[in-house]
Amino acid sequence: MDIQLVIVILIGIAVAAKLAHEIYKFFFVRNDSPYCGGCSMCDVPKKAQKQELS
């Protein structure tokens, strides 16, 4: 077997594994951190609303 074919097959397997992992993360992993990066300003309105309800 030609070495170029082996390299292409290995790269194909790596790309397929990465794609499968990203698809799994998109559908099945819950992201609890906010999109903005996790600053505390997003929590301020939530904390104020909880205190008003109590």
mmCIF entry with sequence, helices, sheets and N, C-alpha, C, O atoms, coordinates in Angstrom:
data_MODEL
# 
_entry.id   MODEL 
# 
_entity.id                         1 
_entity.type                       polymer 
_entity.pdbx_number_of_molecules   1 
# 
_entity_poly.entity_id                      1 
_entity_poly.type                           'polypeptide(L)' 
_entity_poly.nstd_linkage                   no 
_entity_poly.nstd_monomer                   no 
_entity_poly.pdbx_seq_one_letter_code       MDIQLVIVILIGIAVAAKLAHEIYKFFFVRNDSPYCGGCSMCDVPKKAQKQELS 
_entity_poly.pdbx_seq_one_letter_code_can   MDIQLVIVILIGIAVAAKLAHEIYKFFFVRNDSPYCGGCSMCDVPKKAQKQELS 
_entity_poly.pdbx_strand_id                 A 
# 
loop_
_entity_poly_seq.entity_id 
_entity_poly_seq.num 
_entity_poly_seq.mon_id 
_entity_poly_seq.hetero 
1 1  MET n 
1 2  ASP n 
1 3  ILE n 
1 4  GLN n 
1 5  LEU n 
1 6  VAL n 
1 7  ILE n 
1 8  VAL n 
1 9  ILE n 
1 10 LEU n 
1 11 ILE n 
1 12 GLY n 
1 13 ILE n 
1 14 ALA n 
1 15 VAL n 
1 16 ALA n 
1 17 ALA n 
1 18 LYS n 
1 19 LEU n 
1 20 ALA n 
1 21 HIS n 
1 22 GLU n 
1 23 ILE n 
1 24 TYR n 
1 25 LYS n 
1 26 PHE n 
1 27 PHE n 
1 28 PHE n 
1 29 VAL n 
1 30 ARG n 
1 31 ASN n 
1 32 ASP n 
1 33 SER n 
1 34 PRO n 
1 35 TYR n 
1 36 CYS n 
1 37 GLY n 
1 38 GLY n 
1 39 CYS n 
1 40 SER n 
1 41 MET n 
1 42 CYS n 
1 43 ASP n 
1 44 VAL n 
1 45 PRO n 
1 46 LYS n 
1 47 LYS n 
1 48 ALA n 
1 49 GLN n 
1 50 LYS n 
1 51 GLN n 
1 52 GLU n 
1 53 LEU n 
1 54 SER n 
# 
_struct_asym.id          A 
_struct_asym.entity_id   1 
# 
loop_
_struct_conf.conf_type_id 
_struct_conf.id 
_struct_conf.pdbx_PDB_helix_id 
_struct_conf.beg_label_comp_id 
_struct_conf.beg_label_asym_id 
_struct_conf.beg_label_seq_id 
_struct_conf.pdbx_beg_PDB_ins_code 
_struct_conf.end_label_comp_id 
_struct_conf.end_label_asym_id 
_struct_conf.end_label_seq_id 
_struct_conf.pdbx_end_PDB_ins_code 
_struct_conf.beg_auth_comp_id 
_struct_conf.beg_auth_asym_id 
_struct_conf.beg_auth_seq_id 
_struct_conf.end_auth_comp_id 
_struct_conf.end_auth_asym_id 
_struct_conf.end_auth_seq_id 
_struct_conf.pdbx_PDB_helix_class 
_struct_conf.details 
_struct_conf.pdbx_PDB_helix_length 
HELX_P HELX_P1 AA1 ILE A 3  ? PHE A 28 ? ILE A 3  PHE A 28 1 ? 26 
HELX_P HELX_P2 AA2 SER A 40 ? CYS A 42 ? SER A 40 CYS A 42 5 ? 3  
HELX_P HELX_P3 AA3 ASP A 43 ? LEU A 53 ? ASP A 43 LEU A 53 1 ? 11 
# 
_struct_conf_type.id          HELX_P 
_struct_conf_type.criteria    ? 
_struct_conf_type.reference   ? 
# 
loop_
_atom_site.group_PDB 
_atom_site.id 
_atom_site.type_symbol 
_atom_site.label_atom_id 
_atom_site.label_alt_id 
_atom_site.label_comp_id 
_atom_site.label_asym_id 
_atom_site.label_entity_id 
_atom_site.label_seq_id 
_atom_site.pdbx_PDB_ins_code 
_atom_site.Cartn_x 
_atom_site.Cartn_y 
_atom_site.Cartn_z 
_atom_site.occupancy 
_atom_site.B_iso_or_equiv 
_atom_site.pdbx_formal_charge 
_atom_site.auth_seq_id 
_atom_site.auth_comp_id 
_atom_site.auth_asym_id 
_atom_site.auth_atom_id 
_atom_site.pdbx_PDB_model_num 
ATOM 1   N N  . MET A 1 1  ? 0.849   -1.174 0.000  1.00 0.00 ? 1  MET A N  1 
ATOM 2   C CA . MET A 1 1  ? 0.000   0.000  0.000  1.00 0.00 ? 1  MET A CA 1 
ATOM 3   C C  . MET A 1 1  ? 0.901   1.246  0.000  1.00 0.00 ? 1  MET A C  1 
ATOM 4   O O  . MET A 1 1  ? 1.958   1.272  0.630  1.00 0.00 ? 1  MET A O  1 
ATOM 5   N N  . ASP A 1 2  ? 0.468   2.224  -0.692 1.00 0.00 ? 2  ASP A N  1 
ATOM 6   C CA . ASP A 1 2  ? 1.233   3.459  -0.805 1.00 0.00 ? 2  ASP A CA 1 
ATOM 7   C C  . ASP A 1 2  ? 1.146   4.259  0.496  1.00 0.00 ? 2  ASP A C  1 
ATOM 8   O O  . ASP A 1 2  ? 0.089   4.300  1.126  1.00 0.00 ? 2  ASP A O  1 
ATOM 9   N N  . ILE A 1 3  ? 2.228   4.884  0.895  1.00 0.00 ? 3  ILE A N  1 
ATOM 10  C CA . ILE A 1 3  ? 2.256   5.648  2.151  1.00 0.00 ? 3  ILE A CA 1 
ATOM 11  C C  . ILE A 1 3  ? 1.320   6.854  2.088  1.00 0.00 ? 3  ILE A C  1 
ATOM 12  O O  . ILE A 1 3  ? 0.768   7.263  3.110  1.00 0.00 ? 3  ILE A O  1 
ATOM 13  N N  . GLN A 1 4  ? 1.141   7.421  0.907  1.00 0.00 ? 4  GLN A N  1 
ATOM 14  C CA . GLN A 1 4  ? 0.246   8.572  0.766  1.00 0.00 ? 4  GLN A CA 1 
ATOM 15  C C  . GLN A 1 4  ? -1.196  8.167  1.072  1.00 0.00 ? 4  GLN A C  1 
ATOM 16  O O  . GLN A 1 4  ? -1.938  8.933  1.686  1.00 0.00 ? 4  GLN A O  1 
ATOM 17  N N  . LEU A 1 5  ? -1.590  6.979  0.650  1.00 0.00 ? 5  LEU A N  1 
ATOM 18  C CA . LEU A 1 5  ? -2.937  6.484  0.924  1.00 0.00 ? 5  LEU A CA 1 
ATOM 19  C C  . LEU A 1 5  ? -3.142  6.265  2.422  1.00 0.00 ? 5  LEU A C  1 
ATOM 20  O O  . LEU A 1 5  ? -4.212  6.562  2.953  1.00 0.00 ? 5  LEU A O  1 
ATOM 21  N N  . VAL A 1 6  ? -2.129  5.752  3.097  1.00 0.00 ? 6  VAL A N  1 
ATOM 22  C CA . VAL A 1 6  ? -2.217  5.533  4.541  1.00 0.00 ? 6  VAL A CA 1 
ATOM 23  C C  . VAL A 1 6  ? -2.386  6.866  5.259  1.00 0.00 ? 6  VAL A C  1 
ATOM 24  O O  . VAL A 1 6  ? -3.198  6.976  6.177  1.00 0.00 ? 6  VAL A O  1 
ATOM 25  N N  . ILE A 1 7  ? -1.631  7.871  4.854  1.00 0.00 ? 7  ILE A N  1 
ATOM 26  C CA . ILE A 1 7  ? -1.741  9.192  5.475  1.00 0.00 ? 7  ILE A CA 1 
ATOM 27  C C  . ILE A 1 7  ? -3.113  9.791  5.236  1.00 0.00 ? 7  ILE A C  1 
ATOM 28  O O  . ILE A 1 7  ? -3.695  10.372 6.152  1.00 0.00 ? 7  ILE A O  1 
ATOM 29  N N  . VAL A 1 8  ? -3.644  9.663  4.030  1.00 0.00 ? 8  VAL A N  1 
ATOM 30  C CA . VAL A 1 8  ? -4.974  10.187 3.715  1.00 0.00 ? 8  VAL A CA 1 
ATOM 31  C C  . VAL A 1 8  ? -6.042  9.476  4.541  1.00 0.00 ? 8  VAL A C  1 
ATOM 32  O O  . VAL A 1 8  ? -6.981  10.114 5.018  1.00 0.00 ? 8  VAL A O  1 
ATOM 33  N N  . ILE A 1 9  ? -5.911  8.182  4.711  1.00 0.00 ? 9  ILE A N  1 
ATOM 34  C CA . ILE A 1 9  ? -6.879  7.422  5.516  1.00 0.00 ? 9  ILE A CA 1 
ATOM 35  C C  . ILE A 1 9  ? -6.814  7.866  6.978  1.00 0.00 ? 9  ILE A C  1 
ATOM 36  O O  . ILE A 1 9  ? -7.853  8.035  7.616  1.00 0.00 ? 9  ILE A O  1 
ATOM 37  N N  . LEU A 1 10 ? -5.610  8.056  7.514  1.00 0.00 ? 10 LEU A N  1 
ATOM 38  C CA . LEU A 1 10 ? -5.474  8.509  8.909  1.00 0.00 ? 10 LEU A CA 1 
ATOM 39  C C  . LEU A 1 10 ? -6.060  9.900  9.104  1.00 0.00 ? 10 LEU A C  1 
ATOM 40  O O  . LEU A 1 10 ? -6.730  10.153 10.106 1.00 0.00 ? 10 LEU A O  1 
ATOM 41  N N  . ILE A 1 11 ? -5.821  10.792 8.174  1.00 0.00 ? 11 ILE A N  1 
ATOM 42  C CA . ILE A 1 11 ? -6.396  12.138 8.269  1.00 0.00 ? 11 ILE A CA 1 
ATOM 43  C C  . ILE A 1 11 ? -7.912  12.067 8.166  1.00 0.00 ? 11 ILE A C  1 
ATOM 44  O O  . ILE A 1 11 ? -8.612  12.779 8.886  1.00 0.00 ? 11 ILE A O  1 
ATOM 45  N N  . GLY A 1 12 ? -8.423  11.229 7.290  1.00 0.00 ? 12 GLY A N  1 
ATOM 46  C CA . GLY A 1 12 ? -9.878  11.058 7.163  1.00 0.00 ? 12 GLY A CA 1 
ATOM 47  C C  . GLY A 1 12 ? -10.508 10.545 8.442  1.00 0.00 ? 12 GLY A C  1 
ATOM 48  O O  . GLY A 1 12 ? -11.579 11.007 8.833  1.00 0.00 ? 12 GLY A O  1 
ATOM 49  N N  . ILE A 1 13 ? -9.861  9.601  9.094  1.00 0.00 ? 13 ILE A N  1 
ATOM 50  C CA . ILE A 1 13 ? -10.373 9.067  10.357 1.00 0.00 ? 13 ILE A CA 1 
ATOM 51  C C  . ILE A 1 13 ? -10.353 10.145 11.436 1.00 0.00 ? 13 ILE A C  1 
ATOM 52  O O  . ILE A 1 13 ? -11.295 10.258 12.220 1.00 0.00 ? 13 ILE A O  1 
ATOM 53  N N  . ALA A 1 14 ? -9.282  10.936 11.479 1.00 0.00 ? 14 ALA A N  1 
ATOM 54  C CA . ALA A 1 14 ? -9.198  12.008 12.468 1.00 0.00 ? 14 ALA A CA 1 
ATOM 55  C C  . ALA A 1 14 ? -10.277 13.063 12.241 1.00 0.00 ? 14 ALA A C  1 
ATOM 56  O O  . ALA A 1 14 ? -10.887 13.536 13.200 1.00 0.00 ? 14 ALA A O  1 
ATOM 57  N N  . VAL A 1 15 ? -10.518 13.434 11.002 1.00 0.00 ? 15 VAL A N  1 
ATOM 58  C CA . VAL A 1 15 ? -11.552 14.434 10.688 1.00 0.00 ? 15 VAL A CA 1 
ATOM 59  C C  . VAL A 1 15 ? -12.932 13.883 11.031 1.00 0.00 ? 15 VAL A C  1 
ATOM 60  O O  . VAL A 1 15 ? -13.768 14.606 11.574 1.00 0.00 ? 15 VAL A O  1 
ATOM 61  N N  . ALA A 1 16 ? -13.178 12.624 10.723 1.00 0.00 ? 16 ALA A N  1 
ATOM 62  C CA . ALA A 1 16 ? -14.475 12.020 11.040 1.00 0.00 ? 16 ALA A CA 1 
ATOM 63  C C  . ALA A 1 16 ? -14.701 11.956 12.550 1.00 0.00 ? 16 ALA A C  1 
ATOM 64  O O  . ALA A 1 16 ? -15.814 12.195 13.019 1.00 0.00 ? 16 ALA A O  1 
ATOM 65  N N  . ALA A 1 17 ? -13.655 11.636 13.313 1.00 0.00 ? 17 ALA A N  1 
ATOM 66  C CA . ALA A 1 17 ? -13.783 11.579 14.770 1.00 0.00 ? 17 ALA A CA 1 
ATOM 67  C C  . ALA A 1 17 ? -14.064 12.964 15.343 1.00 0.00 ? 17 ALA A C  1 
ATOM 68  O O  . ALA A 1 17 ? -14.907 13.114 16.227 1.00 0.00 ? 17 ALA A O  1 
ATOM 69  N N  . LYS A 1 18 ? -13.361 13.974 14.841 1.00 0.00 ? 18 LYS A N  1 
ATOM 70  C CA . LYS A 1 18 ? -13.586 15.353 15.308 1.00 0.00 ? 18 LYS A CA 1 
ATOM 71  C C  . LYS A 1 18 ? -14.997 15.815 14.977 1.00 0.00 ? 18 LYS A C  1 
ATOM 72  O O  . LYS A 1 18 ? -15.652 16.442 15.809 1.00 0.00 ? 18 LYS A O  1 
ATOM 73  N N  . LEU A 1 19 ? -15.467 15.516 13.788 1.00 0.00 ? 19 LEU A N  1 
ATOM 74  C CA . LEU A 1 19 ? -16.821 15.896 13.377 1.00 0.00 ? 19 LEU A CA 1 
ATOM 75  C C  . LEU A 1 19 ? -17.868 15.196 14.236 1.00 0.00 ? 19 LEU A C  1 
ATOM 76  O O  . LEU A 1 19 ? -18.847 15.818 14.649 1.00 0.00 ? 19 LEU A O  1 
ATOM 77  N N  . ALA A 1 20 ? -17.673 13.918 14.505 1.00 0.00 ? 20 ALA A N  1 
ATOM 78  C CA . ALA A 1 20 ? -18.614 13.180 15.353 1.00 0.00 ? 20 ALA A CA 1 
ATOM 79  C C  . ALA A 1 20 ? -18.630 13.750 16.770 1.00 0.00 ? 20 ALA A C  1 
ATOM 80  O O  . ALA A 1 20 ? -19.688 13.839 17.392 1.00 0.00 ? 20 ALA A O  1 
ATOM 81  N N  . HIS A 1 21 ? -17.476 14.130 17.274 1.00 0.00 ? 21 HIS A N  1 
ATOM 82  C CA . HIS A 1 21 ? -17.404 14.713 18.617 1.00 0.00 ? 21 HIS A CA 1 
ATOM 83  C C  . HIS A 1 21 ? -18.125 16.057 18.677 1.00 0.00 ? 21 HIS A C  1 
ATOM 84  O O  . HIS A 1 21 ? -18.844 16.324 19.640 1.00 0.00 ? 21 HIS A O  1 
ATOM 85  N N  . GLU A 1 22 ? -17.946 16.900 17.676 1.00 0.00 ? 22 GLU A N  1 
ATOM 86  C CA . GLU A 1 22 ? -18.616 18.202 17.650 1.00 0.00 ? 22 GLU A CA 1 
ATOM 87  C C  . GLU A 1 22 ? -20.132 18.047 17.514 1.00 0.00 ? 22 GLU A C  1 
ATOM 88  O O  . GLU A 1 22 ? -20.886 18.799 18.131 1.00 0.00 ? 22 GLU A O  1 
ATOM 89  N N  . ILE A 1 23 ? -20.577 17.097 16.726 1.00 0.00 ? 23 ILE A N  1 
ATOM 90  C CA . ILE A 1 23 ? -22.020 16.852 16.594 1.00 0.00 ? 23 ILE A CA 1 
ATOM 91  C C  . ILE A 1 23 ? -22.584 16.354 17.926 1.00 0.00 ? 23 ILE A C  1 
ATOM 92  O O  . ILE A 1 23 ? -23.665 16.778 18.335 1.00 0.00 ? 23 ILE A O  1 
ATOM 93  N N  . TYR A 1 24 ? -21.867 15.463 18.601 1.00 0.00 ? 24 TYR A N  1 
ATOM 94  C CA . TYR A 1 24 ? -22.307 14.975 19.907 1.00 0.00 ? 24 TYR A CA 1 
ATOM 95  C C  . TYR A 1 24 ? -22.408 16.125 20.910 1.00 0.00 ? 24 TYR A C  1 
ATOM 96  O O  . TYR A 1 24 ? -23.395 16.231 21.638 1.00 0.00 ? 24 TYR A O  1 
ATOM 97  N N  . LYS A 1 25 ? -21.380 16.989 20.948 1.00 0.00 ? 25 LYS A N  1 
ATOM 98  C CA . LYS A 1 25 ? -21.415 18.130 21.866 1.00 0.00 ? 25 LYS A CA 1 
ATOM 99  C C  . LYS A 1 25 ? -22.569 19.064 21.551 1.00 0.00 ? 25 LYS A C  1 
ATOM 100 O O  . LYS A 1 25 ? -23.188 19.602 22.470 1.00 0.00 ? 25 LYS A O  1 
ATOM 101 N N  . PHE A 1 26 ? -22.872 19.269 20.286 1.00 0.00 ? 26 PHE A N  1 
ATOM 102 C CA . PHE A 1 26 ? -23.948 20.187 19.901 1.00 0.00 ? 26 PHE A CA 1 
ATOM 103 C C  . PHE A 1 26 ? -25.297 19.690 20.383 1.00 0.00 ? 26 PHE A C  1 
ATOM 104 O O  . PHE A 1 26 ? -26.114 20.485 20.848 1.00 0.00 ? 26 PHE A O  1 
ATOM 105 N N  . PHE A 1 27 ? -25.548 18.389 20.283 1.00 0.00 ? 27 PHE A N  1 
ATOM 106 C CA . PHE A 1 27 ? -26.863 17.858 20.621 1.00 0.00 ? 27 PHE A CA 1 
ATOM 107 C C  . PHE A 1 27 ? -27.003 17.379 22.062 1.00 0.00 ? 27 PHE A C  1 
ATOM 108 O O  . PHE A 1 27 ? -28.102 17.446 22.612 1.00 0.00 ? 27 PHE A O  1 
ATOM 109 N N  . PHE A 1 28 ? -25.937 16.900 22.692 1.00 0.00 ? 28 PHE A N  1 
ATOM 110 C CA . PHE A 1 28 ? -26.093 16.191 23.959 1.00 0.00 ? 28 PHE A CA 1 
ATOM 111 C C  . PHE A 1 28 ? -25.408 16.825 25.152 1.00 0.00 ? 28 PHE A C  1 
ATOM 112 O O  . PHE A 1 28 ? -25.672 16.402 26.278 1.00 0.00 ? 28 PHE A O  1 
ATOM 113 N N  . VAL A 1 29 ? -24.550 17.807 24.977 1.00 0.00 ? 29 VAL A N  1 
ATOM 114 C CA . VAL A 1 29 ? -23.847 18.404 26.107 1.00 0.00 ? 29 VAL A CA 1 
ATOM 115 C C  . VAL A 1 29 ? -24.488 19.746 26.419 1.00 0.00 ? 29 VAL A C  1 
ATOM 116 O O  . VAL A 1 29 ? -24.635 20.600 25.544 1.00 0.00 ? 29 VAL A O  1 
ATOM 117 N N  . ARG A 1 30 ? -24.863 19.917 27.671 1.00 0.00 ? 30 ARG A N  1 
ATOM 118 C CA . ARG A 1 30 ? -25.503 21.146 28.093 1.00 0.00 ? 30 ARG A CA 1 
ATOM 119 C C  . ARG A 1 30 ? -24.433 22.145 28.513 1.00 0.00 ? 30 ARG A C  1 
ATOM 120 O O  . ARG A 1 30 ? -23.546 21.813 29.299 1.00 0.00 ? 30 ARG A O  1 
ATOM 121 N N  . ASN A 1 31 ? -24.511 23.340 28.004 1.00 0.00 ? 31 ASN A N  1 
ATOM 122 C CA . ASN A 1 31 ? -23.541 24.377 28.327 1.00 0.00 ? 31 ASN A CA 1 
ATOM 123 C C  . ASN A 1 31 ? -24.166 25.301 29.366 1.00 0.00 ? 31 ASN A C  1 
ATOM 124 O O  . ASN A 1 31 ? -25.080 26.064 29.053 1.00 0.00 ? 31 ASN A O  1 
ATOM 125 N N  . ASP A 1 32 ? -23.672 25.233 30.605 1.00 0.00 ? 32 ASP A N  1 
ATOM 126 C CA . ASP A 1 32 ? -24.232 26.026 31.689 1.00 0.00 ? 32 ASP A CA 1 
ATOM 127 C C  . ASP A 1 32 ? -23.659 27.433 31.752 1.00 0.00 ? 32 ASP A C  1 
ATOM 128 O O  . ASP A 1 32 ? -24.270 28.320 32.348 1.00 0.00 ? 32 ASP A O  1 
ATOM 129 N N  . SER A 1 33 ? -22.503 27.653 31.152 1.00 0.00 ? 33 SER A N  1 
ATOM 130 C CA . SER A 1 33 ? -21.912 28.978 31.207 1.00 0.00 ? 33 SER A CA 1 
ATOM 131 C C  . SER A 1 33 ? -22.534 29.867 30.137 1.00 0.00 ? 33 SER A C  1 
ATOM 132 O O  . SER A 1 33 ? -22.868 29.386 29.054 1.00 0.00 ? 33 SER A O  1 
ATOM 133 N N  . PRO A 1 34 ? -22.693 31.148 30.423 1.00 0.00 ? 34 PRO A N  1 
ATOM 134 C CA . PRO A 1 34 ? -23.287 32.042 29.441 1.00 0.00 ? 34 PRO A CA 1 
ATOM 135 C C  . PRO A 1 34 ? -22.359 32.280 28.263 1.00 0.00 ? 34 PRO A C  1 
ATOM 136 O O  . PRO A 1 34 ? -21.154 32.043 28.351 1.00 0.00 ? 34 PRO A O  1 
ATOM 137 N N  . TYR A 1 35 ? -22.924 32.745 27.170 1.00 0.00 ? 35 TYR A N  1 
ATOM 138 C CA . TYR A 1 35 ? -22.180 32.953 25.937 1.00 0.00 ? 35 TYR A CA 1 
ATOM 139 C C  . TYR A 1 35 ? -21.142 34.052 26.082 1.00 0.00 ? 35 TYR A C  1 
ATOM 140 O O  . TYR A 1 35 ? -20.089 33.997 25.447 1.00 0.00 ? 35 TYR A O  1 
ATOM 141 N N  . CYS A 1 36 ? -21.422 35.041 26.905 1.00 0.00 ? 36 CYS A N  1 
ATOM 142 C CA . CYS A 1 36 ? -20.568 36.229 26.983 1.00 0.00 ? 36 CYS A CA 1 
ATOM 143 C C  . CYS A 1 36 ? -19.231 35.981 27.668 1.00 0.00 ? 36 CYS A C  1 
ATOM 144 O O  . CYS A 1 36 ? -18.331 36.814 27.556 1.00 0.00 ? 36 CYS A O  1 
ATOM 145 N N  . GLY A 1 37 ? -19.074 34.890 28.359 1.00 0.00 ? 37 GLY A N  1 
ATOM 146 C CA . GLY A 1 37 ? -17.798 34.610 28.994 1.00 0.00 ? 37 GLY A CA 1 
ATOM 147 C C  . GLY A 1 37 ? -17.878 34.472 30.502 1.00 0.00 ? 37 GLY A C  1 
ATOM 148 O O  . GLY A 1 37 ? -16.871 34.172 31.142 1.00 0.00 ? 37 GLY A O  1 
ATOM 149 N N  . GLY A 1 38 ? -19.034 34.681 31.079 1.00 0.00 ? 38 GLY A N  1 
ATOM 150 C CA . GLY A 1 38 ? -19.207 34.407 32.493 1.00 0.00 ? 38 GLY A CA 1 
ATOM 151 C C  . GLY A 1 38 ? -18.975 35.562 33.430 1.00 0.00 ? 38 GLY A C  1 
ATOM 152 O O  . GLY A 1 38 ? -18.614 35.340 34.586 1.00 0.00 ? 38 GLY A O  1 
ATOM 153 N N  . CYS A 1 39 ? -19.165 36.784 32.985 1.00 0.00 ? 39 CYS A N  1 
ATOM 154 C CA . CYS A 1 39 ? -19.015 37.906 33.915 1.00 0.00 ? 39 CYS A CA 1 
ATOM 155 C C  . CYS A 1 39 ? -20.164 37.875 34.922 1.00 0.00 ? 39 CYS A C  1 
ATOM 156 O O  . CYS A 1 39 ? -21.184 37.229 34.683 1.00 0.00 ? 39 CYS A O  1 
ATOM 157 N N  . SER A 1 40 ? -20.001 38.563 36.032 1.00 0.00 ? 40 SER A N  1 
ATOM 158 C CA . SER A 1 40 ? -21.012 38.510 37.090 1.00 0.00 ? 40 SER A CA 1 
ATOM 159 C C  . SER A 1 40 ? -22.188 39.448 36.822 1.00 0.00 ? 40 SER A C  1 
ATOM 160 O O  . SER A 1 40 ? -23.177 39.399 37.554 1.00 0.00 ? 40 SER A O  1 
ATOM 161 N N  . MET A 1 41 ? -22.115 40.290 35.810 1.00 0.00 ? 41 MET A N  1 
ATOM 162 C CA . MET A 1 41 ? -23.203 41.231 35.544 1.00 0.00 ? 41 MET A CA 1 
ATOM 163 C C  . MET A 1 41 ? -24.474 40.511 35.098 1.00 0.00 ? 41 MET A C  1 
ATOM 164 O O  . MET A 1 41 ? -25.572 41.014 35.335 1.00 0.00 ? 41 MET A O  1 
ATOM 165 N N  . CYS A 1 42 ? -24.355 39.365 34.470 1.00 0.00 ? 42 CYS A N  1 
ATOM 166 C CA . CYS A 1 42 ? -25.543 38.623 34.042 1.00 0.00 ? 42 CYS A CA 1 
ATOM 167 C C  . CYS A 1 42 ? -26.309 38.070 35.237 1.00 0.00 ? 42 CYS A C  1 
ATOM 168 O O  . CYS A 1 42 ? -27.519 37.863 35.152 1.00 0.00 ? 42 CYS A O  1 
ATOM 169 N N  . ASP A 1 43 ? -25.613 37.826 36.359 1.00 0.00 ? 43 ASP A N  1 
ATOM 170 C CA . ASP A 1 43 ? -26.250 37.264 37.542 1.00 0.00 ? 43 ASP A CA 1 
ATOM 171 C C  . ASP A 1 43 ? -26.952 38.316 38.384 1.00 0.00 ? 43 ASP A C  1 
ATOM 172 O O  . ASP A 1 43 ? -27.811 37.966 39.194 1.00 0.00 ? 43 ASP A O  1 
ATOM 173 N N  . VAL A 1 44 ? -26.623 39.579 38.227 1.00 0.00 ? 44 VAL A N  1 
ATOM 174 C CA . VAL A 1 44 ? -27.203 40.634 39.050 1.00 0.00 ? 44 VAL A CA 1 
ATOM 175 C C  . VAL A 1 44 ? -28.717 40.729 38.868 1.00 0.00 ? 44 VAL A C  1 
ATOM 176 O O  . VAL A 1 44 ? -29.425 40.751 39.875 1.00 0.00 ? 44 VAL A O  1 
ATOM 177 N N  . PRO A 1 45 ? -29.262 40.788 37.642 1.00 0.00 ? 45 PRO A N  1 
ATOM 178 C CA . PRO A 1 45 ? -30.722 40.841 37.508 1.00 0.00 ? 45 PRO A CA 1 
ATOM 179 C C  . PRO A 1 45 ? -31.412 39.583 38.031 1.00 0.00 ? 45 PRO A C  1 
ATOM 180 O O  . PRO A 1 45 ? -32.518 39.665 38.564 1.00 0.00 ? 45 PRO A O  1 
ATOM 181 N N  . LYS A 1 46 ? -30.774 38.419 37.886 1.00 0.00 ? 46 LYS A N  1 
ATOM 182 C CA . LYS A 1 46 ? -31.372 37.180 38.381 1.00 0.00 ? 46 LYS A CA 1 
ATOM 183 C C  . LYS A 1 46 ? -31.454 37.181 39.895 1.00 0.00 ? 46 LYS A C  1 
ATOM 184 O O  . LYS A 1 46 ? -32.460 36.760 40.465 1.00 0.00 ? 46 LYS A O  1 
ATOM 185 N N  . LYS A 1 47 ? -30.396 37.655 40.553 1.00 0.00 ? 47 LYS A N  1 
ATOM 186 C CA . LYS A 1 47 ? -30.387 37.707 42.019 1.00 0.00 ? 47 LYS A CA 1 
ATOM 187 C C  . LYS A 1 47 ? -31.414 38.699 42.528 1.00 0.00 ? 47 LYS A C  1 
ATOM 188 O O  . LYS A 1 47 ? -32.075 38.439 43.534 1.00 0.00 ? 47 LYS A O  1 
ATOM 189 N N  . ALA A 1 48 ? -31.563 39.831 41.857 1.00 0.00 ? 48 ALA A N  1 
ATOM 190 C CA . ALA A 1 48 ? -32.548 40.837 42.261 1.00 0.00 ? 48 ALA A CA 1 
ATOM 191 C C  . ALA A 1 48 ? -33.970 40.297 42.112 1.00 0.00 ? 48 ALA A C  1 
ATOM 192 O O  . ALA A 1 48 ? -34.831 40.551 42.954 1.00 0.00 ? 48 ALA A O  1 
ATOM 193 N N  . GLN A 1 49 ? -34.204 39.555 41.038 1.00 0.00 ? 49 GLN A N  1 
ATOM 194 C CA . GLN A 1 49 ? -35.539 39.005 40.805 1.00 0.00 ? 49 GLN A CA 1 
ATOM 195 C C  . GLN A 1 49 ? -35.853 37.953 41.873 1.00 0.00 ? 49 GLN A C  1 
ATOM 196 O O  . GLN A 1 49 ? -36.985 37.893 42.354 1.00 0.00 ? 49 GLN A O  1 
ATOM 197 N N  . LYS A 1 50 ? -34.883 37.131 42.251 1.00 0.00 ? 50 LYS A N  1 
ATOM 198 C CA . LYS A 1 50 ? -35.115 36.117 43.288 1.00 0.00 ? 50 LYS A CA 1 
ATOM 199 C C  . LYS A 1 50 ? -35.424 36.787 44.626 1.00 0.00 ? 50 LYS A C  1 
ATOM 200 O O  . LYS A 1 50 ? -36.275 36.303 45.373 1.00 0.00 ? 50 LYS A O  1 
ATOM 201 N N  . GLN A 1 51 ? -34.758 37.875 44.935 1.00 0.00 ? 51 GLN A N  1 
ATOM 202 C CA . GLN A 1 51 ? -34.998 38.556 46.214 1.00 0.00 ? 51 GLN A CA 1 
ATOM 203 C C  . GLN A 1 51 ? -36.371 39.190 46.239 1.00 0.00 ? 51 GLN A C  1 
ATOM 204 O O  . GLN A 1 51 ? -37.005 39.236 47.294 1.00 0.00 ? 51 GLN A O  1 
ATOM 205 N N  . GLU A 1 52 ? -36.858 39.689 45.088 1.00 0.00 ? 52 GLU A N  1 
ATOM 206 C CA . GLU A 1 52 ? -38.191 40.276 45.034 1.00 0.00 ? 52 GLU A CA 1 
ATOM 207 C C  . GLU A 1 52 ? -39.272 39.226 45.234 1.00 0.00 ? 52 GLU A C  1 
ATOM 208 O O  . GLU A 1 52 ? -40.322 39.516 45.807 1.00 0.00 ? 52 GLU A O  1 
ATOM 209 N N  . LEU A 1 53 ? -39.021 38.005 44.765 1.00 0.00 ? 53 LEU A N  1 
ATOM 210 C CA . LEU A 1 53 ? -40.004 36.946 44.893 1.00 0.00 ? 53 LEU A CA 1 
ATOM 211 C C  . LEU A 1 53 ? -40.065 36.413 46.313 1.00 0.00 ? 53 LEU A C  1 
ATOM 212 O O  . LEU A 1 53 ? -41.094 35.873 46.717 1.00 0.00 ? 53 LEU A O  1 
ATOM 213 N N  . SER A 1 54 ? -38.998 36.548 47.077 1.00 0.00 ? 54 SER A N  1 
ATOM 214 C CA . SER A 1 54 ? -38.959 35.997 48.441 1.00 0.00 ? 54 SER A CA 1 
ATOM 215 C C  . SER A 1 54 ? -39.731 36.831 49.410 1.00 0.00 ? 54 SER A C  1 
ATOM 216 O O  . SER A 1 54 ? -39.794 36.502 50.595 1.00 0.00 ? 54 SER A O  1 
# 
